[in-house]
Amino acid sequence: MNDLPQAIWRKASLSAHNGGCVEVAALHGSVGVRDSRRPEDGAHVVPAATFAGFLADVRGGRFSS
């Protein structure tokens, strides 16, 4: 995806507290997700609607143990 070099990456607010390092970037109708410790490894890019559904599931407790 051509937008990745110009993307503005944002780290998850709770990322530092639980050992995870996740960054996201809005990409014209898509969302990029990457490991902030290894950005050179690339990113997963998904449609914005898919990412919004994932966030709704997280907020709803779907992935809680």
Predicted model as a PDB file, atoms N, CA, C, CB and O in Angstrom, pLDDT in the B-factor column:
MODEL        1                                                                  
ATOM      1  N   MET A   1       0.838  -1.169   0.000  1.00 51.00           N  
ATOM      2  CA  MET A   1       0.000   0.000   0.000  1.00 51.00           C  
ATOM      3  C   MET A   1       0.889   1.240   0.000  1.00 51.00           C  
ATOM      4  CB  MET A   1      -0.957  -0.006   1.212  1.00 51.00           C  
ATOM      5  O   MET A   1       1.821   1.347   0.797  1.00 51.00           O  
ATOM      6  N   ASN A   2       0.603   2.139  -0.868  1.00 57.00           N  
ATOM      7  CA  ASN A   2       1.441   3.322  -1.026  1.00 57.00           C  
ATOM      8  C   ASN A   2       1.345   4.308   0.126  1.00 57.00           C  
ATOM      9  CB  ASN A   2       1.085   4.016  -2.286  1.00 57.00           C  
ATOM     10  O   ASN A   2       2.249   5.123   0.307  1.00 57.00           O  
ATOM     11  N   ASP A   3       0.273   4.257   0.912  1.00 67.00           N  
ATOM     12  CA  ASP A   3       0.086   5.221   1.996  1.00 67.00           C  
ATOM     13  C   ASP A   3       0.982   4.938   3.200  1.00 67.00           C  
ATOM     14  CB  ASP A   3      -1.359   5.223   2.434  1.00 67.00           C  
ATOM     15  O   ASP A   3       1.175   5.831   4.025  1.00 67.00           O  
ATOM     16  N   LEU A   4       1.524   3.761   3.328  1.00 82.00           N  
ATOM     17  CA  LEU A   4       2.252   3.397   4.545  1.00 82.00           C  
ATOM     18  C   LEU A   4       3.447   4.299   4.849  1.00 82.00           C  
ATOM     19  CB  LEU A   4       2.724   1.983   4.435  1.00 82.00           C  
ATOM     20  O   LEU A   4       3.631   4.652   6.014  1.00 82.00           O  
ATOM     21  N   PRO A   5       4.264   4.691   3.883  1.00 81.00           N  
ATOM     22  CA  PRO A   5       5.401   5.554   4.232  1.00 81.00           C  
ATOM     23  C   PRO A   5       4.976   6.923   4.790  1.00 81.00           C  
ATOM     24  CB  PRO A   5       6.274   5.759   3.008  1.00 81.00           C  
ATOM     25  O   PRO A   5       5.709   7.515   5.583  1.00 81.00           O  
ATOM     26  N   GLN A   6       3.811   7.426   4.389  1.00 87.00           N  
ATOM     27  CA  GLN A   6       3.337   8.726   4.857  1.00 87.00           C  
ATOM     28  C   GLN A   6       2.342   8.600   6.014  1.00 87.00           C  
ATOM     29  CB  GLN A   6       2.695   9.485   3.708  1.00 87.00           C  
ATOM     30  O   GLN A   6       1.847   9.613   6.508  1.00 87.00           O  
ATOM     31  N   ALA A   7       2.048   7.403   6.444  1.00 92.00           N  
ATOM     32  CA  ALA A   7       1.046   7.187   7.484  1.00 92.00           C  
ATOM     33  C   ALA A   7       1.473   7.828   8.801  1.00 92.00           C  
ATOM     34  CB  ALA A   7       0.800   5.691   7.682  1.00 92.00           C  
ATOM     35  O   ALA A   7       2.660   7.902   9.119  1.00 92.00           O  
ATOM     36  N   ILE A   8       0.496   8.279   9.546  1.00 94.00           N  
ATOM     37  CA  ILE A   8       0.730   8.807  10.892  1.00 94.00           C  
ATOM     38  C   ILE A   8       0.312   7.710  11.859  1.00 94.00           C  
ATOM     39  CB  ILE A   8      -0.069  10.160  11.155  1.00 94.00           C  
ATOM     40  O   ILE A   8      -0.874   7.421  12.020  1.00 94.00           O  
ATOM     41  N   TRP A   9       1.294   7.112  12.491  1.00 93.00           N  
ATOM     42  CA  TRP A   9       1.064   5.974  13.382  1.00 93.00           C  
ATOM     43  C   TRP A   9       0.804   6.461  14.790  1.00 93.00           C  
ATOM     44  CB  TRP A   9       2.260   5.011  13.364  1.00 93.00           C  
ATOM     45  O   TRP A   9       1.462   7.378  15.281  1.00 93.00           O  
ATOM     46  N   ARG A  10      -0.179   5.825  15.440  1.00 92.00           N  
ATOM     47  CA  ARG A  10      -0.529   6.150  16.824  1.00 92.00           C  
ATOM     48  C   ARG A  10      -0.444   4.886  17.656  1.00 92.00           C  
ATOM     49  CB  ARG A  10      -1.951   6.779  16.918  1.00 92.00           C  
ATOM     50  O   ARG A  10      -0.970   3.839  17.278  1.00 92.00           O  
ATOM     51  N   LYS A  11       0.224   4.996  18.790  1.00 87.00           N  
ATOM     52  CA  LYS A  11       0.365   3.845  19.685  1.00 87.00           C  
ATOM     53  C   LYS A  11      -0.870   3.730  20.568  1.00 87.00           C  
ATOM     54  CB  LYS A  11       1.645   3.971  20.555  1.00 87.00           C  
ATOM     55  O   LYS A  11      -1.409   4.733  21.036  1.00 87.00           O  
ATOM     56  N   ALA A  12      -1.309   2.502  20.788  1.00 73.00           N  
ATOM     57  CA  ALA A  12      -2.442   2.255  21.675  1.00 73.00           C  
ATOM     58  C   ALA A  12      -2.129   2.799  23.068  1.00 73.00           C  
ATOM     59  CB  ALA A  12      -2.774   0.738  21.741  1.00 73.00           C  
ATOM     60  O   ALA A  12      -1.015   2.631  23.564  1.00 73.00           O  
ATOM     61  N   SER A  13      -3.096   3.442  23.692  1.00 73.00           N  
ATOM     62  CA  SER A  13      -2.860   4.102  24.974  1.00 73.00           C  
ATOM     63  C   SER A  13      -2.474   3.141  26.089  1.00 73.00           C  
ATOM     64  CB  SER A  13      -4.081   4.862  25.380  1.00 73.00           C  
ATOM     65  O   SER A  13      -1.720   3.522  26.985  1.00 73.00           O  
ATOM     66  N   LEU A  14      -2.961   1.921  26.063  1.00 71.00           N  
ATOM     67  CA  LEU A  14      -2.634   0.951  27.108  1.00 71.00           C  
ATOM     68  C   LEU A  14      -1.492   0.029  26.710  1.00 71.00           C  
ATOM     69  CB  LEU A  14      -3.852   0.126  27.446  1.00 71.00           C  
ATOM     70  O   LEU A  14      -1.132  -0.876  27.463  1.00 71.00           O  
ATOM     71  N   SER A  15      -0.937   0.248  25.567  1.00 66.00           N  
ATOM     72  CA  SER A  15       0.098  -0.638  25.035  1.00 66.00           C  
ATOM     73  C   SER A  15       1.298  -0.778  25.962  1.00 66.00           C  
ATOM     74  CB  SER A  15       0.559  -0.134  23.696  1.00 66.00           C  
ATOM     75  O   SER A  15       1.792  -1.888  26.158  1.00 66.00           O  
ATOM     76  N   ALA A  16       1.768   0.298  26.523  1.00 65.00           N  
ATOM     77  CA  ALA A  16       2.969   0.252  27.358  1.00 65.00           C  
ATOM     78  C   ALA A  16       2.721  -0.434  28.701  1.00 65.00           C  
ATOM     79  CB  ALA A  16       3.488   1.657  27.593  1.00 65.00           C  
ATOM     80  O   ALA A  16       3.659  -0.932  29.323  1.00 65.00           O  
ATOM     81  N   HIS A  17       1.488  -0.461  29.144  1.00 69.00           N  
ATOM     82  CA  HIS A  17       1.166  -0.999  30.461  1.00 69.00           C  
ATOM     83  C   HIS A  17       1.059  -2.522  30.495  1.00 69.00           C  
ATOM     84  CB  HIS A  17      -0.117  -0.405  30.937  1.00 69.00           C  
ATOM     85  O   HIS A  17       1.193  -3.126  31.559  1.00 69.00           O  
ATOM     86  N   ASN A  18       0.821  -3.145  29.350  1.00 67.00           N  
ATOM     87  CA  ASN A  18       0.635  -4.594  29.354  1.00 67.00           C  
ATOM     88  C   ASN A  18       1.700  -5.341  28.543  1.00 67.00           C  
ATOM     89  CB  ASN A  18      -0.734  -4.928  28.814  1.00 67.00           C  
ATOM     90  O   ASN A  18       1.557  -6.536  28.289  1.00 67.00           O  
ATOM     91  N   GLY A  19       2.742  -4.659  28.146  1.00 68.00           N  
ATOM     92  CA  GLY A  19       3.823  -5.300  27.408  1.00 68.00           C  
ATOM     93  C   GLY A  19       3.626  -5.344  25.902  1.00 68.00           C  
ATOM     94  O   GLY A  19       4.556  -5.684  25.170  1.00 68.00           O  
ATOM     95  N   GLY A  20       2.437  -5.008  25.427  1.00 70.00           N  
ATOM     96  CA  GLY A  20       2.177  -4.989  23.994  1.00 70.00           C  
ATOM     97  C   GLY A  20       2.588  -3.670  23.389  1.00 70.00           C  
ATOM     98  O   GLY A  20       2.646  -2.657  24.087  1.00 70.00           O  
ATOM     99  N   CYS A  21       2.868  -3.666  22.138  1.00 84.00           N  
ATOM    100  CA  CYS A  21       3.250  -2.437  21.448  1.00 84.00           C  
ATOM    101  C   CYS A  21       2.557  -2.398  20.096  1.00 84.00           C  
ATOM    102  CB  CYS A  21       4.795  -2.338  21.282  1.00 84.00           C  
ATOM    103  O   CYS A  21       3.131  -2.796  19.082  1.00 84.00           O  
ATOM    104  N   VAL A  22       1.334  -1.923  20.090  1.00 88.00           N  
ATOM    105  CA  VAL A  22       0.532  -1.894  18.879  1.00 88.00           C  
ATOM    106  C   VAL A  22       0.368  -0.451  18.427  1.00 88.00           C  
ATOM    107  CB  VAL A  22      -0.846  -2.561  19.107  1.00 88.00           C  
ATOM    108  O   VAL A  22       0.111   0.440  19.237  1.00 88.00           O  
ATOM    109  N   GLU A  23       0.522  -0.228  17.116  1.00 92.00           N  
ATOM    110  CA  GLU A  23       0.272   1.083  16.528  1.00 92.00           C  
ATOM    111  C   GLU A  23      -0.754   0.923  15.423  1.00 92.00           C  
ATOM    112  CB  GLU A  23       1.586   1.724  15.985  1.00 92.00           C  
ATOM    113  O   GLU A  23      -0.813  -0.112  14.759  1.00 92.00           O  
ATOM    114  N   VAL A  24      -1.566   1.962  15.229  1.00 94.00           N  
ATOM    115  CA  VAL A  24      -2.547   1.967  14.155  1.00 94.00           C  
ATOM    116  C   VAL A  24      -2.408   3.255  13.354  1.00 94.00           C  
ATOM    117  CB  VAL A  24      -3.984   1.818  14.716  1.00 94.00           C  
ATOM    118  O   VAL A  24      -1.932   4.271  13.859  1.00 94.00           O  
ATOM    119  N   ALA A  25      -2.832   3.192  12.100  1.00 96.00           N  
ATOM    120  CA  ALA A  25      -2.826   4.369  11.229  1.00 96.00           C  
ATOM    121  C   ALA A  25      -4.041   4.326  10.314  1.00 96.00           C  
ATOM    122  CB  ALA A  25      -1.517   4.442  10.396  1.00 96.00           C  
ATOM    123  O   ALA A  25      -4.368   3.279   9.756  1.00 96.00           O  
ATOM    124  N   ALA A  26      -4.707   5.463  10.163  1.00 94.00           N  
ATOM    125  CA  ALA A  26      -5.815   5.578   9.220  1.00 94.00           C  
ATOM    126  C   ALA A  26      -5.241   5.718   7.815  1.00 94.00           C  
ATOM    127  CB  ALA A  26      -6.737   6.791   9.572  1.00 94.00           C  
ATOM    128  O   ALA A  26      -4.325   6.507   7.588  1.00 94.00           O  
ATOM    129  N   LEU A  27      -5.791   4.938   6.863  1.00 93.00           N  
ATOM    130  CA  LEU A  27      -5.234   4.900   5.507  1.00 93.00           C  
ATOM    131  C   LEU A  27      -6.331   4.985   4.447  1.00 93.00           C  
ATOM    132  CB  LEU A  27      -4.414   3.621   5.305  1.00 93.00           C  
ATOM    133  O   LEU A  27      -6.525   4.024   3.703  1.00 93.00           O  
ATOM    134  N   HIS A  28      -7.044   6.084   4.356  1.00 90.00           N  
ATOM    135  CA  HIS A  28      -8.042   6.288   3.295  1.00 90.00           C  
ATOM    136  C   HIS A  28      -8.966   5.088   3.131  1.00 90.00           C  
ATOM    137  CB  HIS A  28      -7.349   6.577   1.975  1.00 90.00           C  
ATOM    138  O   HIS A  28      -8.923   4.402   2.110  1.00 90.00           O  
ATOM    139  N   GLY A  29      -9.795   4.837   4.126  1.00 93.00           N  
ATOM    140  CA  GLY A  29     -10.754   3.744   4.056  1.00 93.00           C  
ATOM    141  C   GLY A  29     -10.242   2.430   4.602  1.00 93.00           C  
ATOM    142  O   GLY A  29     -10.983   1.448   4.651  1.00 93.00           O  
ATOM    143  N   SER A  30      -8.997   2.398   5.009  1.00 96.00           N  
ATOM    144  CA  SER A  30      -8.401   1.215   5.610  1.00 96.00           C  
ATOM    145  C   SER A  30      -7.690   1.622   6.892  1.00 96.00           C  
ATOM    146  CB  SER A  30      -7.421   0.519   4.626  1.00 96.00           C  
ATOM    147  O   SER A  30      -7.522   2.807   7.180  1.00 96.00           O  
ATOM    148  N   VAL A  31      -7.278   0.615   7.653  1.00 97.00           N  
ATOM    149  CA  VAL A  31      -6.514   0.857   8.875  1.00 97.00           C  
ATOM    150  C   VAL A  31      -5.293  -0.048   8.848  1.00 97.00           C  
ATOM    151  CB  VAL A  31      -7.382   0.603  10.158  1.00 97.00           C  
ATOM    152  O   VAL A  31      -5.402  -1.244   8.574  1.00 97.00           O  
ATOM    153  N   GLY A  32      -4.138   0.523   9.132  1.00 96.00           N  
ATOM    154  CA  GLY A  32      -2.913  -0.261   9.250  1.00 96.00           C  
ATOM    155  C   GLY A  32      -2.655  -0.569  10.716  1.00 96.00           C  
ATOM    156  O   GLY A  32      -2.877   0.277  11.583  1.00 96.00           O  
ATOM    157  N   VAL A  33      -2.188  -1.779  10.993  1.00 95.00           N  
ATOM    158  CA  VAL A  33      -1.863  -2.203  12.354  1.00 95.00           C  
ATOM    159  C   VAL A  33      -0.466  -2.800  12.304  1.00 95.00           C  
ATOM    160  CB  VAL A  33      -2.920  -3.237  12.923  1.00 95.00           C  
ATOM    161  O   VAL A  33      -0.180  -3.635  11.446  1.00 95.00           O  
ATOM    162  N   ARG A  34       0.410  -2.378  13.219  1.00 93.00           N  
ATOM    163  CA  ARG A  34       1.767  -2.913  13.223  1.00 93.00           C  
ATOM    164  C   ARG A  34       2.324  -2.992  14.648  1.00 93.00           C  
ATOM    165  CB  ARG A  34       2.681  -2.049  12.342  1.00 93.00           C  
ATOM    166  O   ARG A  34       1.780  -2.403  15.582  1.00 93.00           O  
ATOM    167  N   ASP A  35       3.397  -3.720  14.782  1.00 90.00           N  
ATOM    168  CA  ASP A  35       4.141  -3.837  16.037  1.00 90.00           C  
ATOM    169  C   ASP A  35       5.094  -2.646  16.101  1.00 90.00           C  
ATOM    170  CB  ASP A  35       4.924  -5.216  16.134  1.00 90.00           C  
ATOM    171  O   ASP A  35       5.962  -2.498  15.241  1.00 90.00           O  
ATOM    172  N   SER A  36       4.935  -1.801  17.111  1.00 86.00           N  
ATOM    173  CA  SER A  36       5.774  -0.601  17.181  1.00 86.00           C  
ATOM    174  C   SER A  36       7.231  -0.924  17.473  1.00 86.00           C  
ATOM    175  CB  SER A  36       5.245   0.340  18.240  1.00 86.00           C  
ATOM    176  O   SER A  36       8.112  -0.111  17.192  1.00 86.00           O  
ATOM    177  N   ARG A  37       7.496  -2.096  18.030  1.00 86.00           N  
ATOM    178  CA  ARG A  37       8.886  -2.478  18.283  1.00 86.00           C  
ATOM    179  C   ARG A  37       9.588  -2.947  17.014  1.00 86.00           C  
ATOM    180  CB  ARG A  37       8.944  -3.573  19.335  1.00 86.00           C  
ATOM    181  O   ARG A  37      10.817  -2.949  16.941  1.00 86.00           O  
ATOM    182  N   ARG A  38       8.799  -3.344  16.010  1.00 89.00           N  
ATOM    183  CA  ARG A  38       9.386  -3.856  14.763  1.00 89.00           C  
ATOM    184  C   ARG A  38       8.639  -3.297  13.543  1.00 89.00           C  
ATOM    185  CB  ARG A  38       9.352  -5.409  14.746  1.00 89.00           C  
ATOM    186  O   ARG A  38       8.105  -4.075  12.752  1.00 89.00           O  
ATOM    187  N   PRO A  39       8.591  -1.993  13.376  1.00 88.00           N  
ATOM    188  CA  PRO A  39       7.840  -1.419  12.258  1.00 88.00           C  
ATOM    189  C   PRO A  39       8.380  -1.824  10.893  1.00 88.00           C  
ATOM    190  CB  PRO A  39       7.841   0.075  12.364  1.00 88.00           C  
ATOM    191  O   PRO A  39       7.651  -1.809   9.901  1.00 88.00           O  
ATOM    192  N   GLU A  40       9.642  -2.182  10.845  1.00 89.00           N  
ATOM    193  CA  GLU A  40      10.231  -2.603   9.571  1.00 89.00           C  
ATOM    194  C   GLU A  40       9.639  -3.919   9.065  1.00 89.00           C  
ATOM    195  CB  GLU A  40      11.738  -2.744   9.717  1.00 89.00           C  
ATOM    196  O   GLU A  40       9.807  -4.262   7.895  1.00 89.00           O  
ATOM    197  N   ASP A  41       8.951  -4.653   9.933  1.00 92.00           N  
ATOM    198  CA  ASP A  41       8.323  -5.911   9.528  1.00 92.00           C  
ATOM    199  C   ASP A  41       7.023  -5.699   8.761  1.00 92.00           C  
ATOM    200  CB  ASP A  41       8.056  -6.766  10.743  1.00 92.00           C  
ATOM    201  O   ASP A  41       6.436  -6.661   8.266  1.00 92.00           O  
ATOM    202  N   GLY A  42       6.573  -4.468   8.656  1.00 91.00           N  
ATOM    203  CA  GLY A  42       5.368  -4.177   7.891  1.00 91.00           C  
ATOM    204  C   GLY A  42       4.132  -4.083   8.761  1.00 91.00           C  
ATOM    205  O   GLY A  42       4.216  -4.075   9.989  1.00 91.00           O  
ATOM    206  N   ALA A  43       2.990  -4.013   8.110  1.00 94.00           N  
ATOM    207  CA  ALA A  43       1.720  -3.828   8.806  1.00 94.00           C  
ATOM    208  C   ALA A  43       0.647  -4.690   8.164  1.00 94.00           C  
ATOM    209  CB  ALA A  43       1.298  -2.347   8.795  1.00 94.00           C  
ATOM    210  O   ALA A  43       0.723  -5.053   6.990  1.00 94.00           O  
ATOM    211  N   HIS A  44      -0.345  -5.000   8.965  1.00 95.00           N  
ATOM    212  CA  HIS A  44      -1.562  -5.622   8.443  1.00 95.00           C  
ATOM    213  C   HIS A  44      -2.486  -4.477   8.085  1.00 95.00           C  
ATOM    214  CB  HIS A  44      -2.231  -6.622   9.485  1.00 95.00           C  
ATOM    215  O   HIS A  44      -2.646  -3.545   8.873  1.00 95.00           O  
ATOM    216  N   VAL A  45      -3.097  -4.529   6.911  1.00 96.00           N  
ATOM    217  CA  VAL A  45      -4.018  -3.487   6.477  1.00 96.00           C  
ATOM    218  C   VAL A  45      -5.383  -4.123   6.267  1.00 96.00           C  
ATOM    219  CB  VAL A  45      -3.515  -2.783   5.173  1.00 96.00           C  
ATOM    220  O   VAL A  45      -5.519  -5.095   5.525  1.00 96.00           O  
ATOM    221  N   VAL A  46      -6.395  -3.564   6.930  1.00 97.00           N  
ATOM    222  CA  VAL A  46      -7.752  -4.094   6.846  1.00 97.00           C  
ATOM    223  C   VAL A  46      -8.707  -2.949   6.536  1.00 97.00           C  
ATOM    224  CB  VAL A  46      -8.159  -4.815   8.166  1.00 97.00           C  
ATOM    225  O   VAL A  46      -8.392  -1.790   6.804  1.00 97.00           O  
ATOM    226  N   PRO A  47      -9.879  -3.267   5.970  1.00 97.00           N  
ATOM    227  CA  PRO A  47     -10.872  -2.215   5.742  1.00 97.00           C  
ATOM    228  C   PRO A  47     -11.268  -1.550   7.061  1.00 97.00           C  
ATOM    229  CB  PRO A  47     -12.120  -2.792   5.042  1.00 97.00           C  
ATOM    230  O   PRO A  47     -11.330  -2.208   8.100  1.00 97.00           O  
ATOM    231  N   ALA A  48     -11.532  -0.258   7.014  1.00 97.00           N  
ATOM    232  CA  ALA A  48     -11.887   0.486   8.223  1.00 97.00           C  
ATOM    233  C   ALA A  48     -13.107  -0.121   8.912  1.00 97.00           C  
ATOM    234  CB  ALA A  48     -12.155   1.955   7.883  1.00 97.00           C  
ATOM    235  O   ALA A  48     -13.149  -0.172  10.141  1.00 97.00           O  
ATOM    236  N   ALA A  49     -14.088  -0.575   8.159  1.00 97.00           N  
ATOM    237  CA  ALA A  49     -15.287  -1.170   8.752  1.00 97.00           C  
ATOM    238  C   ALA A  49     -14.955  -2.457   9.510  1.00 97.00           C  
ATOM    239  CB  ALA A  49     -16.329  -1.455   7.666  1.00 97.00           C  
ATOM    240  O   ALA A  49     -15.546  -2.733  10.554  1.00 97.00           O  
ATOM    241  N   THR A  50     -14.024  -3.232   8.994  1.00 97.00           N  
ATOM    242  CA  THR A  50     -13.599  -4.454   9.673  1.00 97.00           C  
ATOM    243  C   THR A  50     -12.912  -4.118  10.985  1.00 97.00           C  
ATOM    244  CB  THR A  50     -12.661  -5.276   8.777  1.00 97.00           C  
ATOM    245  O   THR A  50     -13.160  -4.768  12.000  1.00 97.00           O  
ATOM    246  N   PHE A  51     -12.056  -3.113  10.975  1.00 96.00           N  
ATOM    247  CA  PHE A  51     -11.366  -2.704  12.192  1.00 96.00           C  
ATOM    248  C   PHE A  51     -12.361  -2.148  13.208  1.00 96.00           C  
ATOM    249  CB  PHE A  51     -10.286  -1.659  11.873  1.00 96.00           C  
ATOM    250  O   PHE A  51     -12.231  -2.411  14.404  1.00 96.00           O  
ATOM    251  N   ALA A  52     -13.342  -1.391  12.753  1.00 97.00           N  
ATOM    252  CA  ALA A  52     -14.366  -0.855  13.658  1.00 97.00           C  
ATOM    253  C   ALA A  52     -15.144  -2.001  14.309  1.00 97.00           C  
ATOM    254  CB  ALA A  52     -15.336   0.091  12.894  1.00 97.00           C  
ATOM    255  O   ALA A  52     -15.467  -1.934  15.495  1.00 97.00           O  
ATOM    256  N   GLY A  53     -15.444  -3.042  13.547  1.00 97.00           N  
ATOM    257  CA  GLY A  53     -16.117  -4.209  14.104  1.00 97.00           C  
ATOM    258  C   GLY A  53     -15.262  -4.906  15.147  1.00 97.00           C  
ATOM    259  O   GLY A  53     -15.770  -5.342  16.180  1.00 97.00           O  
ATOM    260  N   PHE A  54     -13.971  -5.011  14.884  1.00 95.00           N  
ATOM    261  CA  PHE A  54     -13.040  -5.601  15.845  1.00 95.00           C  
ATOM    262  C   PHE A  54     -13.040  -4.794  17.140  1.00 95.00           C  
ATOM    263  CB  PHE A  54     -11.614  -5.671  15.254  1.00 95.00           C  
ATOM    264  O   PHE A  54     -13.127  -5.367  18.227  1.00 95.00           O  
ATOM    265  N   LEU A  55     -12.943  -3.472  17.034  1.00 93.00           N  
ATOM    266  CA  LEU A  55     -12.943  -2.625  18.230  1.00 93.00           C  
ATOM    267  C   LEU A  55     -14.251  -2.770  19.008  1.00 93.00           C  
ATOM    268  CB  LEU A  55     -12.721  -1.156  17.842  1.00 93.00           C  
ATOM    269  O   LEU A  55     -14.233  -2.793  20.239  1.00 93.00           O  
ATOM    270  N   ALA A  56     -15.370  -2.866  18.318  1.00 96.00           N  
ATOM    271  CA  ALA A  56     -16.655  -3.050  18.998  1.00 96.00           C  
ATOM    272  C   ALA A  56     -16.669  -4.375  19.759  1.00 96.00           C  
ATOM    273  CB  ALA A  56     -17.821  -3.003  17.983  1.00 96.00           C  
ATOM    274  O   ALA A  56     -17.179  -4.447  20.877  1.00 96.00           O  
ATOM    275  N   ASP A  57     -16.108  -5.421  19.153  1.00 96.00           N  
ATOM    276  CA  ASP A  57     -16.029  -6.716  19.830  1.00 96.00           C  
ATOM    277  C   ASP A  57     -15.129  -6.642  21.061  1.00 96.00           C  
ATOM    278  CB  ASP A  57     -15.511  -7.790  18.867  1.00 96.00           C  
ATOM    279  O   ASP A  57     -15.453  -7.219  22.100  1.00 96.00           O  
ATOM    280  N   VAL A  58     -14.005  -5.937  20.953  1.00 91.00           N  
ATOM    281  CA  VAL A  58     -13.107  -5.774  22.098  1.00 91.00           C  
ATOM    282  C   VAL A  58     -13.833  -5.041  23.222  1.00 91.00           C  
ATOM    283  CB  VAL A  58     -11.823  -5.005  21.688  1.00 91.00           C  
ATOM    284  O   VAL A  58     -13.811  -5.475  24.374  1.00 91.00           O  
ATOM    285  N   ARG A  59     -14.468  -3.939  22.882  1.00 93.00           N  
ATOM    286  CA  ARG A  59     -15.181  -3.145  23.895  1.00 93.00           C  
ATOM    287  C   ARG A  59     -16.321  -3.941  24.523  1.00 93.00           C  
ATOM    288  CB  ARG A  59     -15.730  -1.852  23.274  1.00 93.00           C  
ATOM    289  O   ARG A  59     -16.640  -3.755  25.698  1.00 93.00           O  
ATOM    290  N   GLY A  60     -16.929  -4.820  23.745  1.00 95.00           N  
ATOM    291  CA  GLY A  60     -18.025  -5.638  24.229  1.00 95.00           C  
ATOM    292  C   GLY A  60     -17.583  -6.845  25.040  1.00 95.00           C  
ATOM    293  O   GLY A  60     -18.424  -7.583  25.554  1.00 95.00           O  
ATOM    294  N   GLY A  61     -16.291  -7.056  25.162  1.00 94.00           N  
ATOM    295  CA  GLY A  61     -15.767  -8.155  25.963  1.00 94.00           C  
ATOM    296  C   GLY A  61     -15.642  -9.493  25.257  1.00 94.00           C  
ATOM    297  O   GLY A  61     -15.407 -10.508  25.912  1.00 94.00           O  
ATOM    298  N   ARG A  62     -15.789  -9.522  23.964  1.00 94.00           N  
ATOM    299  CA  ARG A  62     -15.748 -10.779  23.226  1.00 94.00           C  
ATOM    300  C   ARG A  62     -14.443 -11.547  23.429  1.00 94.00           C  
ATOM    301  CB  ARG A  62     -15.951 -10.512  21.759  1.00 94.00           C  
ATOM    302  O   ARG A  62     -14.461 -12.778  23.427  1.00 94.00           O  
ATOM    303  N   PHE A  63     -13.320 -10.865  23.602  1.00 91.00           N  
ATOM    304  CA  PHE A  63     -12.030 -11.516  23.700  1.00 91.00           C  
ATOM    305  C   PHE A  63     -11.506 -11.600  25.128  1.00 91.00           C  
ATOM    306  CB  PHE A  63     -11.043 -10.796  22.848  1.00 91.00           C  
ATOM    307  O   PHE A  63     -10.362 -11.996  25.347  1.00 91.00           O  
ATOM    308  N   SER A  64     -12.329 -11.233  26.091  1.00 88.00           N  
ATOM    309  CA  SER A  64     -11.909 -11.302  27.502  1.00 88.00           C  
ATOM    310  C   SER A  64     -11.914 -12.749  27.961  1.00 88.00           C  
ATOM    311  CB  SER A  64     -12.837 -10.442  28.409  1.00 88.00           C  
ATOM    312  O   SER A  64     -12.735 -13.562  27.535  1.00 88.00           O  
ATOM    313  N   SER A  65     -10.975 -13.039  28.839  1.00 77.00           N  
ATOM    314  CA  SER A  65     -10.926 -14.418  29.348  1.00 77.00           C  
ATOM    315  C   SER A  65     -11.574 -14.528  30.712  1.00 77.00           C  
ATOM    316  CB  SER A  65      -9.485 -14.910  29.422  1.00 77.00           C  
ATOM    317  O   SER A  65     -11.621 -15.616  31.287  1.00 77.00           O  
TER     318      SER A  65                                                      
ENDMDL                                                                          
END                                                                             
